[in-house]
Amino acid sequence: MNLLLAGQARHRARPGSALPAGAQDVLAVVADPLRPVHLVVTSGRAGRRSFVSWQPWDARTGTGNHYTALPAAVCDALLDAGLITVGPAVQDPRREVRVVGITEAGRRTRRPAAYAA
């Protein structure tokens, strides 16, 4: 179960408010259990935040087994809209990692995948 961060107030999107371009793609990635998504905050000078998704190996294309960055602005907009959540932090000396999950509202917002003909 993923929860919003304690102490962080997140406003909910008004019905009919537009999501940024790419929001449906990011929601599809977050909803896919084969591609876990994490929010990584590095310590140090800037405290850089990035949303990353694990890409599993795809034998058909010969690609995968690496992390891919998701657009931070889109992820932040989805987080602000209450469509995705971040779980508790896992600390290590160099960074903080939080699991990103989809909320029930995010599941309802997702468009169903197109079926191949």
C-alpha positions in Angstrom: 0.0 0.0 0.0 1.4 3.3 -1.0 0.6 6.5 0.9 1.2 10.2 0.2 4.2 11.4 2.1 3.4 12.4 5.7 3.5 16.2 6.2 3.2 17.0 2.5 -0.1 18.4 1.5 -1.0 17.6 -2.1 -3.9 19.3 -3.8 -6.3 17.3 -5.9 -6.9 18.2 -9.6 -10.2 19.8 -10.3 -12.5 17.6 -12.4 -11.8 18.4 -16.1 -8.4 19.9 -15.5 -5.9 19.0 -18.2 -3.0 16.7 -17.5 0.3 17.4 -19.2 1.3 15.8 -22.4 2.7 12.3 -21.7 0.6 11.8 -18.5 -1.2 8.7 -19.9 2.2 7.2 -20.9 3.6 7.8 -17.4 0.4 6.4 -15.7 0.7 3.2 -17.9 4.4 2.8 -16.8 3.5 3.3 -13.1 0.6 0.8 -13.3 2.7 -1.9 -14.9 4.0 -4.3 -12.2 6.8 -5.5 -14.4 8.3 -1.9 -14.5 8.7 -0.7 -11.0 9.0 3.1 -10.6 11.1 4.9 -8.0 11.6 8.5 -6.9 15.3 8.9 -6.2 16.7 11.9 -4.4 20.4 12.2 -4.3 22.2 13.9 -1.4 24.9 16.4 -2.0 25.0 19.8 -3.6 21.7 20.0 -5.4 19.6 17.2 -3.9 18.5 16.1 -7.4 15.1 14.4 -7.8 14.4 11.9 -10.5 11.7 9.5 -11.3 13.1 6.2 -12.8 11.5 3.1 -14.2 13.1 -0.3 -14.5 13.0 -1.7 -18.1 12.9 -5.5 -18.0 14.8 -7.4 -20.7 12.9 -7.8 -24.0 14.3 -10.7 -26.0 12.3 -9.7 -29.0 14.0 -6.3 -29.3 17.2 -7.2 -27.4 16.9 -4.2 -25.1 16.2 -3.7 -21.4 17.8 -4.5 -18.0 18.3 -0.8 -17.2 16.6 2.2 -15.6 15.0 4.9 -17.7 14.2 8.4 -16.5 10.6 9.5 -16.6 9.7 13.2 -17.2 9.9 14.8 -13.8 7.4 17.6 -14.7 4.8 15.1 -15.7 5.4 12.9 -12.6 5.2 16.0 -10.3 1.9 17.0 -12.0 0.5 13.5 -11.5 1.7 13.5 -7.9 0.1 16.9 -7.3 -3.2 15.7 -8.9 -3.3 12.7 -6.5 -3.0 10.2 -9.4 0.3 8.6 -8.2 1.8 8.3 -4.7 5.2 7.8 -3.2 5.9 5.3 -0.4 8.2 5.5 2.6 11.9 6.3 2.1 14.6 3.7 2.0 17.8 5.5 3.0 21.4 4.9 2.1 24.2 7.3 2.6 24.1 8.8 -0.9 20.4 8.8 -1.8 16.8 8.4 -0.7 14.6 6.0 -2.7 10.8 5.9 -2.6 8.5 3.5 -4.5 6.0 5.2 -6.7 2.5 3.7 -7.1 -0.7 4.5 -8.8 -3.8 5.5 -6.9 -7.3 4.4 -7.5 -8.0 7.8 -9.1 -5.0 7.2 -11.4 -6.4 3.8 -12.4 -9.7 5.4 -13.3 -7.9 8.2 -15.3 -5.9 5.8 -17.4 -7.2 5.0 -20.9 -7.4 1.3 -21.7 -4.5 0.1 -23.9 -5.3 -0.2 -27.6 -5.8 -3.7 -28.9 -3.6 -4.8 -31.8 -5.6 -5.8 -34.8 
